Amino acid sequence: METIITEIAGNYIRNLLNIISEGGSFAQIEPVIHHEAKACAARVMSAYAENIDRAIVADKAARREAGYQVERRGDERRFQTLVGEVSYSRTYFKKASGGYEYLADTALGLVQRGRVSEGLSLSLVKAARDMSYGKASTHIVAGEISRQTVMGKVRQSFSAQAPPPERRRVPELHIDADEDHITLRGGRKSEVPLISVYEGIEHHGKRHFCKNVFHISEYGKSPDDLWEQALTEVEQRYDLTDTKIYLHGDGGHWIQTGLEWFPTAIFVLDKYHKNKAIKAMTAGLSHAGRKLFDAALRDSLASGDTAHFDRLAVRLCHALPGRKKTILDNAEYLKKFIAGISICAKDPRANNGGCTEPHVSHILSARLSSRPMAWSKRTLQKLAPVLAAGNVTFQAKQETPELPKPLRKAAVSANKAFRRGAAGLPAPGAIGTLPLSGKVTGTQKILKLFA
C-alpha cells in the first residue's frame, strides 16, 4: 500500500512541477493545477477501494464464516464524485444464502448500480436550489451529469431543519403567510404556500432584518395540515404564554385557516395588498386627485370609519364611471379586512412585521417562478421544503447492506494499511525540513526526484 501511495504522490508532485515549469500567470496555471489535484484525489480513492477489496479477498477464514466465496474477479465500477470519475476493480462474491454481492461496494457504502456518489448528489441538490438543473451540473461537475440525473437527485432529497433551540418566551411573534404562483407541466397554474415566523424586525442602520426567522413550505398539503405543522414548529421553539401573535397576509382562505390554529393571533392585512387595492381604486384620476383621495381613503381605513370610506368609494364611482366595478371590488376587499388595517394605528407592534412579498420573492420565486418554467408536482413536493429550510440532506433510493461481522475486521485492516502508507508522506509544512540522505523511504524517493 505504501508503494501505491508513494507512486500516486510522486506522479502528482512531478505533474505539478511540470505545469509550473512551463511558466505562465496564476490565471493560466490555476485551473490546470486544480484539475490535477482532483485527478490525484480520484486516484487515491480508487486505490483505497481496491485495497478494501484485496483485504476482503485475502481474509479467506472470515469469508468462509460469513458464507461468501469468490465468483468473479476484476469487475470494474465507475461513478462520479466531487473530484471527478473514480474507477476501481472489485470482486464478485456468491453468498451461501443465495444471491451475489460486491463486498467492497458494501464496505464503501455504495448502492448497487449507482453512478453518482452521495457527496456529489448532495452538492448537486444544493446547487439546484439556486439555479437550473443544467447550470447546477455545469457549476459542480462541468456538465458531466445530465439535467435528468440532477432532477432525480432533487426528488431523493428532503429538507433538513436545524434542531430547534431551547424554548423561549418572547413578547411578540409575527407570522407571514403568502404563496408563490407557479406553472405546472401542461400549462396549468398552481400555488406554493410559504409561512414565515419571526420575532419582529430589527433595524441595523438603513437595513432591516427579520429576527430569528424560519420558513415553512409544503406543496400539496391541505391548509389544516400546513398550519398544524407550523404550530408544531412554533411550539417547539417558543413558550407562547403571554406572547402576542400577529398573522400577516392578504386574507386568502388558506391564510384565514391559520387563525383557527393560532386562535389568539391578530390578523393584519399586509401593506402590499392594501396599497395595491387603494391604487386600483384611484387609478385614472389626475395626480392631484389621486393624492387627495389616497390620503382620505387611508385615513378612513386607519380609523375604521366604514361610512366615510363608502362615501369616498361612491364619489370615485361618479368621477370614474367606466371603472365602477374595479372600484367597488377593491373597496369591498378593503372593507372586509378593515379591522386588519386599523389595528396598525391602534397597536404599533402590528407594524413590526409584514414582509410577505419579500419572503416569497427571496425564498420561492427566485427559483420557482422568476423565469418562464414549468414544474412537476413530484419535484415541488421535494424542492419547496428544501427552499424554505435553506438546508438539505440526501437519501439514496436503496439502503446499503452492512458488511457481515466476520469481514469487518478485514475492512478495518485495510484502513490501517492505507494509513500506514500515508504515514510515509510528509506532514504539512515539513517538506523543507526532511533529510534527503540516510534510510531511503517512499517520501525521500519522491523528494530526491526534485532535489
C-alpha positions in Angstrom: 0.0 0.0 0.0 2.9 2.4 0.8 4.2 1.8 -2.8 0.9 2.7 -4.3 0.5 5.9 -2.3 4.1 6.8 -3.0 3.6 6.3 -6.7 0.5 8.5 -6.7 2.1 11.2 -4.7 5.2 11.1 -6.8 3.3 11.4 -10.1 1.2 14.3 -8.6 4.3 16.3 -7.5 6.0 15.6 -10.8 3.0 16.8 -12.8 2.6 19.9 -10.6 6.3 20.9 -11.2 6.0 20.3 -14.9 2.9 22.6 -15.0 4.7 25.3 -13.1 8.0 24.9 -15.0 6.1 25.8 -18.2 5.6 29.3 -16.8 2.6 31.5 -17.1 0.4 33.6 -14.8 -1.6 32.3 -11.9 -4.7 32.8 -14.0 -3.3 30.3 -16.6 -1.9 27.6 -14.3 -4.6 27.7 -11.6 -7.3 25.7 -13.5 -4.7 23.2 -14.7 -3.4 22.6 -11.1 -7.0 22.4 -9.8 -7.7 19.7 -12.4 -4.5 17.8 -11.5 -5.4 17.9 -7.8 -8.8 16.4 -8.4 -7.3 13.7 -10.6 -4.9 12.8 -7.9 -7.7 12.6 -5.3 -9.7 10.3 -7.6 -6.6 8.0 -8.0 -6.3 7.9 -4.2 -10.0 7.0 -3.8 -9.6 4.2 -6.5 -6.6 2.8 -4.6 -8.4 2.9 -1.4 -11.4 1.0 -2.8 -9.2 -1.7 -4.4 -7.3 -2.1 -1.1 -10.6 -2.8 0.6 -11.4 -5.4 -2.0 -8.0 -7.1 -1.7 -8.3 -7.3 2.1 -11.7 -9.0 1.9 -10.4 -11.5 -0.7 -7.4 -12.3 1.4 -9.3 -13.0 4.5 -10.5 -16.4 3.5 -11.4 -17.6 7.0 -13.7 -14.7 7.6 -15.3 -15.2 4.2 -16.0 -18.8 4.9 -17.5 -17.9 8.3 -19.7 -15.3 6.6 -20.7 -17.7 3.8 -19.1 -15.9 0.8 -16.9 -17.4 -2.0 -15.3 -15.7 -5.0 -17.4 -15.9 -8.1 -15.6 -13.5 -10.4 -12.6 -11.1 -10.1 -11.8 -7.8 -11.8 -15.2 -6.3 -12.4 -14.8 -2.6 -13.0 -17.0 0.1 -11.4 -17.1 3.7 -12.4 -19.0 6.5 -10.7 -18.9 10.3 -10.5 -17.7 12.0 -7.4 -16.9 15.6 -6.3 -13.3 15.0 -7.5 -14.3 13.5 -10.9 -14.8 10.0 -12.1 -13.5 7.2 -9.8 -13.0 3.7 -11.2 -11.8 0.6 -9.5 -11.8 -3.2 -9.9 -13.6 -5.4 -7.3 -14.5 -9.0 -6.8 -18.0 -10.5 -7.2 -18.9 -12.9 -4.4 -21.5 -15.7 -4.2 -23.5 -15.9 -1.0 -24.2 -19.2 0.6 -27.7 -18.0 1.5 -28.3 -17.3 -2.2 -27.5 -14.3 -4.4 -24.4 -12.4 -5.2 -22.7 -9.2 -3.8 -19.8 -6.9 -4.3 -18.5 -6.8 -0.8 -16.1 -3.9 -1.5 -19.1 -1.8 -2.6 -20.9 -2.7 0.6 -17.9 -1.8 2.8 -17.7 1.6 1.0 -21.4 2.3 1.5 -22.2 2.4 -2.3 -25.6 1.4 -3.6 -26.0 -1.0 -6.4 -25.7 0.4 -9.9 -25.4 4.0 -8.5 -23.5 6.3 -10.9 -23.2 9.3 -8.6 -21.7 9.4 -5.1 -23.8 10.7 -2.2 -21.5 13.6 -1.7 -21.8 14.7 -5.3 -25.6 14.2 -5.2 -25.9 16.5 -2.2 -23.8 19.2 -3.9 -26.0 19.0 -7.0 -29.2 19.3 -5.0 -27.8 22.3 -3.1 -26.8 24.0 -6.4 -30.3 23.2 -7.8 -31.9 25.3 -5.1 -30.5 28.4 -6.8 -30.1 27.5 -10.4 -31.5 25.3 -13.2 -30.6 21.6 -13.3 -28.3 22.2 -16.3 -26.5 25.1 -14.6 -26.1 23.0 -11.4 -24.4 20.3 -13.4 -22.1 22.8 -15.1 -21.3 24.5 -11.9 -20.4 21.4 -9.9 -19.1 18.9 -12.4 -18.6 20.9 -15.7 -21.7 19.4 -17.2 -20.7 15.7 -16.8 -24.1 14.9 -15.2 -27.3 15.2 -17.2 -30.1 17.5 -16.2 -32.4 14.5 -15.7 -30.0 13.0 -13.2 -29.9 16.3 -11.2 -33.7 16.3 -11.2 -33.7 12.7 -9.9 -31.3 13.7 -7.1 -33.7 16.6 -6.1 -36.5 14.1 -5.9 -34.4 12.0 -3.5 -33.7 14.9 -1.2 -35.5 16.3 1.8 -35.3 19.4 3.9 -33.1 19.3 7.0 -34.3 21.8 9.6 -31.7 22.6 12.3 -32.6 21.3 15.7 -34.9 23.8 17.4 -33.2 25.8 20.2 -34.3 25.8 23.8 -37.9 27.0 24.1 -38.1 30.7 24.9 -40.7 33.3 25.8 -40.9 36.3 23.6 -43.2 39.3 23.8 -44.4 39.1 20.2 -44.3 36.8 17.2 -45.1 37.7 13.6 -46.3 35.1 11.1 -46.3 36.0 7.4 -48.3 33.8 5.1 -48.4 34.1 1.3 -47.9 31.9 -1.8 -45.9 31.9 -5.0 -47.8 31.4 -8.2 -46.2 28.8 -10.4 -46.8 26.9 -13.6 -47.2 23.2 -13.7 -46.3 21.0 -16.7 -49.0 21.3 -19.2 -49.6 25.0 -18.5 -51.8 24.7 -15.5 -51.4 27.2 -12.7 -50.8 26.4 -9.1 -49.6 27.8 -5.8 -46.8 27.0 -3.4 -47.6 28.4 0.1 -45.0 29.9 2.4 -45.2 30.6 6.1 -42.5 32.7 7.8 -42.2 33.1 11.5 -40.0 35.7 13.2 -39.8 37.9 16.4 -40.2 41.2 14.7 -38.0 43.4 12.5 -34.5 44.6 13.6 -33.0 47.8 12.4 -29.3 47.9 11.6 -28.8 51.3 10.2 -30.8 51.6 7.0 -31.2 47.9 6.7 -34.0 45.8 8.2 -33.8 42.2 9.2 -36.4 39.7 10.5 -35.2 38.5 13.9 -34.7 34.7 14.2 -36.8 33.9 11.1 -37.6 30.4 9.9 -39.7 29.3 7.0 -42.1 26.5 6.2 -43.3 25.5 2.7 -45.0 22.3 1.6 -46.6 21.7 -1.8 -49.8 19.7 -1.9 -50.6 19.8 1.8 -54.1 20.9 2.9 -54.3 24.2 4.8 -55.0 22.4 8.1 -52.0 20.1 7.7 -49.8 23.0 6.8 -50.9 25.1 9.8 -50.7 22.2 12.1 -47.0 21.8 11.1 -46.5 25.5 11.6 -48.0 25.3 15.1 -45.9 22.3 16.0 -42.6 24.0 14.9 -43.6 27.2 16.7 -44.3 25.4 19.9 -41.0 23.6 19.7 -39.2 26.9 19.8 -41.4 29.1 21.9 -43.5 29.1 25.1 -46.4 31.1 23.9 -47.6 32.2 27.3 -48.2 35.9 27.2 -46.9 36.1 23.6 -48.8 38.4 21.2 -49.1 36.9 17.8 -49.7 38.8 14.6 -50.7 37.0 11.4 -49.9 39.0 8.2 -51.3 38.1 4.8 -53.7 39.0 2.0 -56.7 37.4 3.8 -56.9 34.4 1.5 -59.0 31.4 2.7 -55.9 29.2 3.5 -54.4 32.1 5.4 -57.5 32.7 7.4 -57.3 29.0 8.4 -54.2 29.9 10.4 -56.4 31.8 12.8 -58.1 28.6 13.8 -54.7 27.0 14.7 -53.4 30.2 16.4 -56.7 31.4 18.0 -55.1 34.3 19.9 -53.4 35.7 16.8 -54.5 39.1 15.4 -54.9 39.3 11.6 -53.0 42.2 9.9 -53.6 42.9 6.2 -50.2 43.2 4.6 -49.4 46.6 3.3 -48.6 45.4 -0.3 -52.2 44.2 -0.9 -53.6 47.2 1.0 -51.6 49.7 -1.2 -52.4 47.7 -4.3 -56.2 47.9 -3.7 -56.1 51.7 -2.9 -54.1 52.4 -6.1 -56.6 50.4 -8.1 -59.4 52.5 -6.7 -57.8 55.8 -7.5 -56.3 54.9 -10.9 -57.5 57.2 -13.7 -57.6 60.4 -11.6 -55.2 63.3 -12.1 -52.1 63.3 -10.0 -53.6 65.8 -7.6 -56.9 63.9 -7.4 -55.1 60.6 -6.7 -53.1 62.2 -3.9 -56.2 63.7 -2.3 -58.3 60.5 -2.5 -55.4 58.3 -1.4 -54.9 60.2 1.8 -58.7 60.3 2.5 -59.0 56.5 1.9 -56.1 55.7 4.2 -57.4 57.9 7.0 -60.9 56.3 6.9 -59.3 52.8 6.9 -56.9 53.6 9.7 -59.8 54.9 11.9 -62.1 52.1 10.9 -64.7 54.6 9.6 -66.6 52.5 7.1 -69.3 55.1 6.5 -66.8 57.7 5.3 -65.0 55.0 3.3 -68.2 54.1 1.5 -68.9 57.8 0.7 -65.4 58.1 -0.8 -66.0 55.0 -2.9 -69.3 56.4 -4.3 -67.6 59.7 -5.2 -64.9 57.7 -7.1 -67.6 55.8 -9.0 -69.2 59.1 -10.1 -65.8 60.5 -11.1 -64.8 57.3 -13.0 -68.0 55.6 -14.2 -66.0 53.3 -16.5 -64.1 51.8 -13.6 -67.0 51.4 -11.3 -66.7 47.6 -10.9 -63.0 47.8 -10.2 -63.5 50.5 -7.6 -66.3 48.6 -5.8 -64.5 45.3 -5.9 -61.4 46.8 -4.3 -63.5 48.8 -1.8 -65.3 45.6 -0.8 -61.9 43.8 -0.3 -60.5 46.6 1.9 -63.8 46.8 4.0 -63.7 43.1 4.6 -60.3 43.4 6.3 -60.7 46.9 7.8 -60.0 45.5 11.3 -56.7 44.1 10.0 -55.9 47.6 8.6 -57.0 49.8 11.6 -55.0 47.6 14.0 -51.8 49.1 12.7 -52.9 52.5 14.1 -54.2 51.2 17.4 -51.3 48.8 18.1 -47.8 50.0 17.0 -46.4 46.4 17.4 -48.6 45.3 14.5 -46.3 47.4 12.2 -43.2 45.4 13.4 -43.8 42.8 10.8 -45.4 42.2 7.4 -42.8 41.0 4.9 -44.9 38.6 3.0 -43.9 39.6 -0.5 -40.1 39.9 0.1 -40.2 36.5 1.8 -41.9 34.8 -1.2 -39.7 36.6 -3.6 -36.4 35.6 -1.9 -37.3 32.1 -0.8 -39.6 30.7 -3.6 -40.0 33.0 -6.6 -36.2 33.4 -7.2 -36.2 29.7 -8.1 -39.7 28.7 -9.0 -41.3 31.5 -10.9 -39.0 34.4 -11.7 -38.3 33.0 -15.2 -40.6 31.0 -17.5 -40.5 27.4 -16.3 -42.8 24.5 -15.6 -42.7 22.1 -12.6 -43.9 18.7 -11.8 -45.9 18.1 -8.6 -43.4 15.4 -7.6 -40.5 17.8 -7.8 -42.3 20.6 -6.0 -43.1 18.3 -3.1 -39.4 17.9 -2.5 -38.0 21.3 -3.6 -40.4 23.6 -1.8 -39.4 22.4 1.8 -35.7 22.5 0.8 -36.0 26.1 -0.3 -37.8 27.0 2.9 -35.5 25.2 5.2 -32.4 26.6 3.5 -30.7 23.2 4.1 -30.9 19.8 2.6 -30.0 16.2 3.2 -29.9 13.4 0.7 -31.3 9.9 0.9 -30.4 7.2 -1.6 -33.2 5.2 -3.1 -31.9 2.0 -1.6 -30.1 1.3 1.7 -26.7 -0.3 1.6 -26.5 -3.6 3.5 -24.0 -3.8 6.3 -20.8 -5.7 5.8 -21.0 -9.1 7.6 -19.4 -9.0 11.0 -16.6 -11.5 10.3 -15.5 -9.4 7.3 -15.5 -6.0 9.2 -12.0 -6.9 10.6 -10.7 -7.1 7.1 -12.0 -3.7 6.2 -10.5 -2.2 9.3 -7.2 -3.8 8.5 -7.3 -2.3 5.0 -7.9 1.1 6.5 -4.9 0.7 8.8 -2.8 -0.3 5.9 -3.9 2.8 4.0 -3.0 5.0 7.0 0.4 3.3 7.2 1.0 4.1 3.6 0.1 7.7 4.1 2.3 7.9 7.2 5.3 7.8 5.0 4.4 11.1 3.3 5.5 14.4 4.8 3.3 16.3 7.2 2.0 19.7 6.1 4.9 22.2 6.2 7.6 19.6 6.7 8.8 19.1 3.2 11.6 21.7 3.6 13.0 20.0 6.7 13.1 16.4 5.6 16.6 14.9 5.2 17.5 13.6 1.7 20.1 11.1 3.0 20.1 8.1 5.3 17.5 5.4 5.2 15.5 5.6 1.9 11.8 6.0 2.4 9.0 6.4 -0.1 8.9 10.1 0.7 12.6 10.6 0.1 12.3 8.8 -3.2 9.8 11.4 -4.3 11.7 14.4 -3.0 15.0 13.2 -4.4 13.5 13.5 -7.9 13.5 17.2 -7.5 16.4 17.8 -5.1 
